[in-house]
Amino acid sequence: MRIDYKQLRPYREYQEARLLSRRLLVLQLLIAVGFLLFAGIFWYLQVVEGDEYRALAEENRLRRLPARPGRGPLRDIDGEVLATNRPSFAVYLDRERTSDPGREVEQLARFLGESPDGMLARLEAADSSPRFVPVLILPDVGLEVAARIAAHRPELPAIDVETDPKRFYPLGPAAAHALGYVSESTARQVRDGGLLPGQRVGQTGIELAFDMELRGVPEVVLEEVNARGRPLRRLDTMTPVIHGRGLTLTLDADIQRAIHEAFAGRAGAAVFLDPATGAVRGLYSGPSFDPNLFSGRLSPERWHALVDDPQRPLQNRATGSAYSPGSTFKVVMAAAALADGVVGSGERIFCAGSRSFYGQRRYCHFRGGHGWVAIDEAITRSCNVFFYEVGDRLGIERIAGWARRFGLGEKSGIGLPAESGGLVPSDEWKRRTRGEPWYPGETISVAIGQGPLLVTPLQMAVLAAAIANGGRRVHPHLLPGAAAPAEPIGLPAEALAHVRQGMRDVVESDFGTARRARVRGIEVAGKTGTAQVVRLGEKNPGDHAWFIGFAPVENPELAFAIIVEHAGHGGSAAAPIASRVVARWLAERGRDEAGETLLARNDRGPER
């Protein structure tokens, strides 16, 4: 009998022992490789990448917190406060102290009895900002809300209430477009400008133009926290806080109030300058708005009401809207005619009430005609026929050249956002934009301030200042001492004298069109204008009323431009505003005992 040894028990035990030994050897090799792998990883992390991971560990232990600086105040030329800060509370969410920020916000909303939608939207908008930066979820809350949050602190571990001063504008709507307003930084400003979420920055007006100086630099402090993010102690100040610098402006608060009161809610704009330096004393656009609305919690309904208002209260008409100048442009025409010698100082032109130019009859506003008129009287009576003839003699290129010397057709450089440059037409402009040449008949319309000619109230105030100061173009500015040197326009003294005399008689003579601009105790010079408004498919809404000028005639202190939209004649609608503001200016400086105005309401005379 033959025995298979492989079936014997000792052999099987031997084979099983060998297999077990091999498995044990493989396991030992795997364990050794694992230890070597872990050792290599530990060496890499601790030696090669050690500095980086130590820094990350420190980041978990340390937290950088920004402290918002106070925004600098704004004052007028006499030191009156135009913009300051009022005490307020704000609610912030610290995302590092909660694993579910959305749930924290919803719980806060339940405690306050408010909808969480707005707070959640703010939280979502802050996604791109560093997690250590607190998110502003409720701005401008009162003491009662702050106390209710404090009462629920155990249930709201990631919610903080901090004092957060808000901007306050004592003049309210009276200086809204000049000062502008501040509101929370937008997502783009946070992303591109390095601002903090919820940080209040200038959005329009002076607040935007000088935002860097006013907002200051936030303080960044280094704080040690525990594993749950609770603060333990302050370690260091990484960046010291620099509070915003206060600014004194050239504006005069009394002038702003006087303009606002005189406009009484009507649409239009007014600019008052120091004719010697170009310092802006008053800048107003109406209808206005209350900039304090933007300092608090502006509801979507209130925002849409402002944006959708057909009267456009957010539009700065003083610098951003361009209008036909109407008859106020005749000041430029008269100066150009005398300077270029196309009309002699003693020359008279006959006005029969109308005249034909290039096959088209053009009419004067006084259909009976003014008879023989010299240039002084043509300004005073605003004779269209006289200036039709002047425009025909000058031609569009010379008219455009003189208009630009006075600052029309380009931005003034005042520094306010969204300034319009207006438009001074020329042959080159028409060929470039419309593909056809300029026709001489079009010059006749431009000669009386119509056609494609467009100006801003600020530009017209610069024009009035040039007549007032002896023929120098000033550069309007809002900070004292920031004036650029005035540029001589090149007006001969004789030409300037005739223009000034004509403008003086517009107000002070019995034939003038702006006798309602008179001010007791001084002489005022000016020029009225009526700018036609044509809207296709609409009923004529009414012409715009212009008045530009300066006062007093001797040693002028103010130059101004005023437009009242759809108000008709400049003499009846815009001139009284100038009278009221000039009287307030004089009364403020003790130049007129009562600040009374001589409006001559029963003796209006011709208005144009």
Sequence and secondary structure as in RCSB ss.txt:
>XXXX:A:sequence
MRIDYKQLRPYREYQEARLLSRRLLVLQLLIAVGFLLFAGIFWYLQVVEGDEYRALAEENRLRRLPARPGRGPLR
DIDGEVLATNRPSFAVYLDRERTSDPGREVEQLARFLGESPDGMLARLEAADSSPRFVPVLILPDVGLEVAARIA
AHRPELPAIDVETDPKRFYPLGPAAAHALGYVSESTARQVRDGGLLPGQRVGQTGIELAFDMELRGVPEVVLEEV
NARGRPLRRLDTMTPVIHGRGLTLTLDADIQRAIHEAFAGRAGAAVFLDPATGAVRGLYSGPSFDPNLFSGRLSP
ERWHALVDDPQRPLQNRATGSAYSPGSTFKVVMAAAALADGVVGSGERIFCAGSRSFYGQRRYCHFRGGHGWVAI
DEAITRSCNVFFYEVGDRLGIERIAGWARRFGLGEKSGIGLPAESGGLVPSDEWKRRTRGEPWYPGETISVAIGQ
GPLLVTPLQMAVLAAAIANGGRRVHPHLLPGAAAPAEPIGLPAEALAHVRQGMRDVVESDFGTARRARVRGIEVA
GKTGTAQVVRLGEKNPGDHAWFIGFAPVENPELAFAIIVEHAGHGGSAAAPIASRVVARWLAERGRDEAGETLLA
RNDRGPER
>XXXX:A:secstr
    GGGSHHHHHHHHHHHHHHHHHHHHHHHHHHHHHHHHHHHIIIIISHHHHHHHHHHHHEEEEEE      EE
 TTS EEEEEE  EEEEE GGG S HHHHHHHHHHHHT  SHHHHHHHHHTTTS TTS EEEEEEE HHHHHHHH
HTGGG TTEEEEE  EEE TTGGGGHHHH  EEE  HHHHHHH   TT EEE SHHHHHTHHHHH B EEEEEEE
 TT  EEEEEEEEE  B    EE S  HHHHHHHHHHHTT SEEEEEE TTT BEEEEEEES   GGGGGS   H
HHHHHHHH TT TTS HHHH  B  GGGGHHHHHHHHHHHTSS TT  EEE SEEEETTEEEE SSTT  EEE H
HHHHHHT HHHHHHHHHHH HHHHHHHHHHTTTTS      TT    B   HHHHHHHHSS   HHHHHHHTTT 
TT BB HHHHHHHHHHHHTTSEE   BSSTT     EE    HHHHHHHHHHHHHHHHSTT S GGG BTTS  E
EEEEEE    TTS     EEEEEEEE SSS  EEEEEEETT   HHHHTHHHHHHHHHHHHHHTTSSSS  B   
TT      
